[in-house]
C-alpha cells in the first residue's frame, strides 16, 4: 500500500528475540495505516503466525536471503530482544541503511547504537509501543560505518593480530 507506514522485524525468530513482544507492541500502537512485516524464520515462527493470523496488517514472509536489501522499504525497524542480546546485526544494518531503529534496552543494540536509535524504557510491549509512537532517532550512518565498516574492522583485526604475534 502506498500510504502504509511499515514496521520491519527481521532476523532469527527465537525466544530471546521476543517476536511475540514485537507483535504485541505493534498491535498496542493500533494505527490502522501501519503494517508489520516480519522477515525471518526460527523456533517462534509458527507461534507468531498463530498470533498474527487475526490481524490483516501483519505479514510474515519467512526467511528472505535478500532481507539486507529490503531495509529501505521500512519506516522503522523494531528490535524486541531480551537483555541476552549481545550485538544485533539487524539493528546495525538498519541504522547504516538510514532506517530508524526502535529497540529494547538490550546490551547489544544499546552499545552499538548508543544515541543512534530510540530505546524503550523496558523489555515489554507497552514500552516498545511508546517508543514506536515517539519521534524517531536517526543514526549518523557515516559515524557508524567508520566504527563498524569493513575497513574499520579490518584495521582492528590487523592490530589484534599484530599484538598476538608480538606477544608470541
C-alpha positions as CSV (number, residue, x, y, z in Angstrom):
1,X,0.0,0.0,0.0
2,X,1.3,3.4,-0.9
3,X,0.3,5.2,2.3
4,X,1.2,2.4,4.7
5,X,3.7,3.0,7.5
6,X,5.8,-0.2,7.6
7,X,7.5,-1.5,10.7
8,X,10.0,-4.3,10.0
9,X,11.1,-7.1,12.3
10,X,14.0,-9.0,10.8
11,X,16.2,-11.9,11.8
12,X,16.0,-15.2,13.6
13,X,12.7,-15.7,15.4
14,X,13.9,-17.2,18.7
15,X,12.7,-16.7,22.2
16,X,15.4,-14.2,23.2
17,X,14.5,-12.0,20.2
18,X,10.9,-11.8,21.6
19,X,9.0,-11.7,18.2
20,X,5.7,-12.0,20.1
21,X,6.5,-8.9,22.1
22,X,7.2,-7.1,18.9
23,X,3.8,-8.1,17.6
24,X,2.1,-7.0,20.8
25,X,3.9,-3.7,20.7
26,X,2.8,-3.2,17.1
27,X,-0.8,-4.1,18.0
28,X,-0.7,-1.8,21.0
29,X,0.0,1.2,18.8
30,X,-3.2,0.5,17.0
31,X,-2.7,2.6,13.9
32,X,-4.9,1.5,11.0
33,X,-2.4,2.6,8.3
34,X,0.6,0.8,9.9
35,X,1.8,-2.5,8.7
36,X,4.1,-5.1,10.3
37,X,6.4,-7.1,8.0
38,X,8.3,-10.0,9.7
39,X,11.2,-11.4,7.7
40,X,12.9,-14.4,9.3
41,X,12.5,-17.9,10.5
42,X,13.1,-19.9,13.6
43,X,11.5,-21.7,16.5
44,X,9.0,-18.9,17.2
45,X,7.8,-18.6,13.5
46,X,4.7,-20.8,13.8
47,X,3.6,-19.4,17.2
48,X,4.0,-15.9,15.9
49,X,1.9,-16.9,12.8
50,X,-0.9,-18.2,15.0
51,X,-1.0,-15.0,17.0
52,X,-0.8,-12.8,13.9
53,X,-3.4,-14.6,11.8
54,X,-6.3,-12.4,13.0
55,X,-4.6,-9.1,12.1
56,X,-4.6,-8.4,8.4
57,X,-2.0,-5.6,8.9
58,X,0.7,-8.2,9.8
59,X,2.5,-10.3,7.2
60,X,5.1,-13.0,7.9
61,X,7.4,-13.5,5.0
62,X,9.7,-16.2,6.4
63,X,13.4,-16.3,5.6
64,X,14.4,-13.9,2.8
65,X,18.0,-14.2,1.5
66,X,17.6,-10.6,0.2
67,X,16.5,-9.2,3.5
68,X,19.5,-6.9,3.8
69,X,18.5,-5.2,0.5
70,X,15.0,-4.5,1.8
71,X,15.8,-2.2,4.8
72,X,14.8,0.9,3.0
73,X,11.3,-0.4,2.5
74,X,10.7,0.1,6.2
75,X,9.8,3.2,8.0
76,X,11.1,1.7,11.3
77,X,12.9,-1.5,12.3
78,X,11.8,-2.9,15.6
79,X,14.1,-4.9,17.8
80,X,12.4,-6.5,20.8
81,X,15.3,-8.6,22.1
82,X,15.8,-9.6,25.8
83,X,18.8,-8.5,27.8
84,X,20.6,-11.5,26.4
85,X,21.2,-9.8,23.0
86,X,24.9,-9.5,22.6
87,X,25.2,-7.4,19.4
88,X,22.2,-7.4,16.9
89,X,23.5,-7.1,13.4
90,X,19.9,-6.3,12.2
91,X,19.9,-3.1,14.2
92,X,23.3,-2.0,12.9
93,X,22.4,-2.8,9.3
94,X,19.1,-0.9,9.5
95,X,20.8,2.1,11.0
96,X,23.5,2.0,8.4
97,X,20.8,2.0,5.7
98,X,19.3,5.1,7.3
99,X,16.2,3.4,8.8
100,X,15.3,4.5,12.3
101,X,15.6,1.7,14.9
102,X,13.4,1.2,17.9
103,X,14.8,-1.2,20.4
104,X,14.6,-2.6,23.9
105,X,17.4,-1.5,26.1
106,X,19.3,-4.8,25.5
107,X,23.1,-4.6,25.8
108,X,24.0,-5.2,22.2
109,X,21.9,-2.5,20.5
110,X,22.4,-0.1,23.4
111,X,26.2,-0.4,23.0
112,X,26.3,-0.4,19.2
113,X,23.7,2.3,18.6
114,X,24.0,4.5,21.6
115,X,22.5,7.8,20.6
116,X,21.6,6.4,17.2
117,X,18.3,4.7,17.9
118,X,15.1,5.0,20.0
119,X,15.4,2.8,23.1
120,X,12.3,1.7,25.1
121,X,12.3,2.1,28.9
122,X,11.8,-1.6,29.2
123,X,11.5,-5.0,27.5
124,X,7.7,-5.2,27.4
125,X,5.2,-4.4,24.6
126,X,3.9,-1.2,26.2
127,X,7.4,0.3,26.5
128,X,8.2,-0.6,22.9
129,X,4.8,0.8,21.7
130,X,5.6,4.1,23.4
131,X,8.9,4.2,21.6
132,X,7.3,3.3,18.2
133,X,4.9,6.3,18.7
134,X,7.7,8.7,19.5
135,X,9.7,10.9,17.1
136,X,12.4,8.6,15.5
137,X,16.1,9.0,16.3
138,X,18.2,8.9,13.1
139,X,21.6,7.4,13.2
140,X,24.7,9.1,11.9
141,X,25.4,6.3,9.4
142,X,28.8,7.7,8.4
143,X,29.9,7.6,12.1
144,X,28.6,4.0,12.4
145,X,30.3,3.0,9.2
146,X,33.6,4.4,10.5
147,X,33.2,2.4,13.6
148,X,31.8,-0.9,12.2
149,X,32.5,-0.8,8.5
150,X,34.8,-3.4,6.8
151,X,37.8,-1.1,6.8
152,X,37.5,-0.3,10.5
153,X,37.0,-3.9,11.4
154,X,39.9,-5.0,9.2
155,X,42.2,-2.4,10.9
156,X,41.2,-3.6,14.4
157,X,41.8,-7.3,13.3
158,X,45.2,-6.3,11.9
159,X,46.0,-4.6,15.2
160,X,44.9,-7.6,17.2
161,X,46.9,-10.0,15.1
162,X,50.0,-7.8,15.4
163,X,49.6,-7.8,19.2
164,X,49.3,-11.6,19.2
165,X,52.3,-12.1,17.0
166,X,54.4,-9.7,19.1
167,X,53.4,-11.5,22.3
168,X,54.2,-15.0,20.9
